[in-house]
């Protein structure tokens, strides 16, 4: 498929009917609830995903995985597979095309630091499930059958896959130079203050492994062109990141590779770094000079990164009034033997609650597993969980309402950096969420309310996440017909990027939404970062805001040249509405299309590069905040927990589109419920293997587990984070949700569960027994 037809395909499936603005002009303002532009394409199947491109000549590759956890491959016998008619090749480390070492081309979002994993690189096996061969055949069914016939013999050596036995080997990752923010430096005398405190808490927390399970499995379709050019349709969160990897691993020039990801069926961090299907499909296409598609099975979705197994210990001390005197937060998380994966786990505690006597530590434990990877709100999902449960425990022992305790210890500045927040409406989140939930009616003591055979508990927790901005370039083209085309190599992983970015441009230019087209998902487009960290709206959105301002300046310049009524009009005096430029003072108006043609042209094209104002931003701590309130009902006899009500108040700057923003928050809450009560990938440590690698055994939250979630947005306008006041909302929805459910369970039963997931066996366990399961 050539470039023009690819974009035509995207444009053709756009939904064009959109809600009118309140004034009926058709202009959609920032903050207007707006339906998704790509909704119709997705629900009708017109949107095509990575495995749906290509024609009938595409070959199919199926990955062969090894069961061994550690060792060396001594034999690969593919003879039975190759004997099947229609099997084209079986690739392994013995016959693959040349690959350059990624160690020489390390890039943070390509792989963690260390020695990046390279599929089919050599005979080393360093985790169970590792891809060791790729069968390529004329059909998917034949490739799967042949893959089952490939024999792999491994000389195994002892392995270690559990974090508990490895804690004695935990090491300080302070030597990491890329992608790691070390814990705050110690302050005061934390141990001495803890001994002197009137109220103390000492709690350990454990979080099991979680795996990404987006609807679209990881897939790569590599189209091998007649000239050797590779057009790759891949499931990822950054097309240019993947193009960078392919070109460097295989020694190809930038112009020889195009990566596209126009539609992505969910990712949640699993697509931040290119997965092995991309390398394997490219490897096969280059060797065979044929187009190749590789799609991972649902079971194989458990053969790459995951949310790391994590152990934490939190010690808090407060005076009689509840003011924190001591804070000690320690954490240890897994990494692999080859790569140094790190997260920011303990830093959130210092940012949320000021304490003059504090100590923090974070260590990693190398295990014989694939390197962990980012999963929605990496680090915060664990770190905030621990501190928020510990704060709830402190509130109980100090006989202070949990919400009041957080108000007593409210951070108006970041104590570690001694900087103000760019904006922080967390207090408003507390007020609005508590009022809507009815928190004032909460009984002080646990086990105070019962309905039938269930105990009813109420809990609350705080959430926080960084408000990030990166760099991006956007190209804008305004045609003589008044149609605006925006282009950037951004991604939409289901978050609503198509719609939100189009809405920003429509609002800035005074255009109906149907007059704006946003093209993304192609590595040849202007540079954009990966869609991760909830930074896309503040980054690409700000670039769109900037390119629109640049376009407006050019249009106003032309208006002055052709119409004397615009002489002396400044940009601030111009009004852009309904496809026209209007002088606020004289009400003189000119259609934008006429201004385009004023110089005898049929279009105007401008570009804008958004670079964060680092000098300005470094003077502030930039964050989003939330307050989560939950009602849970617990049946102690069965050990079941039902979340029956959720209210979450969020402060995330200006909300561009309340429809898609609300959807993001609800999705995060659903996953938080799943993290709290259901999700855990279980290992057989004797085999060194994840065992429940299917939806039949890997439990996730379903409709029956999720009540109505009420989302409240608190007004904020943060021009430090972005040009138009918005912050991201992707991550914040999950942060604190598992903690608030733990707190609600305690309020219902008086039992404190500190490990996730909080399964029925832990709920039924007597006092002290649950902690032995950590």
Phi, psi and omega in degrees: 000127180280172187296319183296313182292331177296313180289324176300322180298319178293313183297326184292331185263007178292139173280128187258341181274118183232156177298145175282153174292161182306330181275359176078008183279342185096347177285130182257119183273161171297129183100353178281125175300122188224135178292154181295134176297323184267009185299311183298319180298321183286318185282342179262355181085005179288332176287127182253136184256181192304322184271005184252007178260164181096174182243192186289348179277356180292131175278158183246130177249137177236130184282138172257124182252151176262148179273340183294146182268336181195138179156203180229139176285125179253341180202133169235116180249107180253013186297319181293324178292316182292340180285345180284129176300131180100350174277122187272317184193160170232111182268142174210187179293346182279335186221017181286163174293163178300142176229140174272150183289129176292340180303329182279346186232038184300135177219133191308316184269011171264322178196158173297167178295163181113221177248096188303144178292133179233113182297140180059029183284311181207197185271004182284135172246121181237006170197152177289132184099359182297135175292128182238350178200160176227120176269130179242126183217175184283342177220158180295317182298318180293320179296320179294318178298316182293324180299326179290344182265352179285128181257128180236123179249129183238132171276100189278152174231163182303146182230167176218124186233359180250140185289330187297314179291339183266358182301330179291342179259008182300140183230154181282125180270024186295345179281350181295135183255343186233136170071024182219129174253111184295160178298158176301151178289151180302146177234137174061212181238088185295318182292318179294318179294326178295319179294328183272354186289147176286328181227134182225157174223137175223108188223141174253146182229145177225135177234126180283174180290138171238146177245146174292136174220062176294162181299315179274121176287158182294133184208151175220128172245114182256113179267116182269112183281165180300329180269008181086359178291138179258120171253115190245125172258114188226145176277104183206176179251011179191103184296322182288329174299316181289322177298320177302313181297309184300314184296323182279322180295322185254009174066037180257151177285163179302324184283351181271353185227130171234127179245134182232141178212056186299324178230132182231125183273058180085149179209308174059028181108340182290344179252009178295319177249141180301135180267169189293341178299326180295313180295317183293316179296320178293318179303313181293319180297320180291321181289317186269348185053044179223160175284139186222141175238134175234123178236126177285143174283168178300321178295322180287348173294348178263014184252013172228207192298166184203168173290129190290145170299134189219137174245140179219154171224129180237128174237126180236145173225136181226155175280183185298334181274353182098358180288131182295129175254332184216141176216122176230119182231117180240146179213149173221134182225159182282153164221183180262174178289333187265325188238153182255086178273131181227156175227164173265104187251310189269344186295333184296328182299315180294325181287327182282320189227115181289137178208128185286338181242102188213150176215137183225145175212148178220128180229162178237150181240112179289129180230166180271065177219164175299150179303137171299170178210170182298134171226146190334120184058053182302135181084309181291324180301330177266311185295316179291327176304310184296313183292327182285328173289319179297321177295324177294321176296318180296320178299321181293313183290334180269358181057046178237140177302135183304323178290319179296322179300321179290326176293321180299326184251031182292135180265112176271341173223160172280114187291327184286318181268348184053051180230151174282163172277144177300314166209149177206104180251032180299321179300322177293326176297316177303312184297309185292316181294317181295319180295314182292324182283333186085035186301332182296343180270003183291132174289144184289322187261148176296163176060030183271344186224132179228139174235107184063237181262013182242140171271140184251129180230148176243136178224161175217156178203162177259148173235151176207154176202155180294144171260098191262153169218136179246212178237152180198155175239140178231137173254132179240133178232118178255124183270168180292345177271002177086013177270134181250124177249126176248141182223131176197148181280044177282180178227153172233104183265022182107003184278345181100023182299315178310312187285312184297317180293318177298323181293320178299314181294317180299319180294318182291322186265355181067040183248152169295150183299327181290350177270002183243131174237131178246117177260129179219187172070039179209127186291346179276352180281168179307149190301139175213153178281173171298154175273097181200160178071014183058037184254352189295318185292321179286336183268291181294323177299319178292324177296321176295317177302317180291319181290328176293320177297320178295319178294319180296323178297319179293320179293319178295322177300318180291323179299320179295328182285331186253346185217114183298340180294345180261004178299132179079358179286129177267165181300324180292340180269356184267143177242135182243110182210144174051040176075018181228157171259125184238134173279121184299326185280313185259349184065015172296141185224142176224133176295143181297324179298323178294325178292326176298317183279356185300328180259018180075020181255163176255359178196160172240131179236129177224158176231155179216132177255118178271115173244125180304141176279082188298319181299325180280316185292328183292350178275359184224157166264127185249122184207158168253157185221160176207160171231125185245133179234133186223143167251132179229144178243129189239127173259103184293329181294321180262345181077014183272147177235125176245121172277117188252347180202137177224129170235126179230126178253130189233135173246106185221045180068200177290134179267115184293310181225104182301334180293306182286327178295316177299319179300320178297318180293316179299317178301320177295319179296318178301316179292327176296320175297319179295317177298320185289321193241345191230310197279126170194129174269118186267141182249144164264101187290340175292321177271341183069039191223140171289132189258321186265060186266056175200162179290345176290333185237338175270107189277136173230161178293139176243182182305322183292342182266353189240121177277184172294132180252120180264120182253127179239130177255127178269140183293130173211155176215105189245097180276000172278320182284318182214163183295334185240014169093003184267154169235169181277154181236004185296315186275323193299335183298330183269336188291126178090349184290314178299322180294317183293329177290319175301318180293323178291323177297319178296316180296329180283321191240341187081006178258130181261118179251120187249004178242150177242145001283156181269079187279164184306324180298325179286323178294323181281342184297147177285171180305131178089339182285323182298322181295333178288344179275348183295000000 
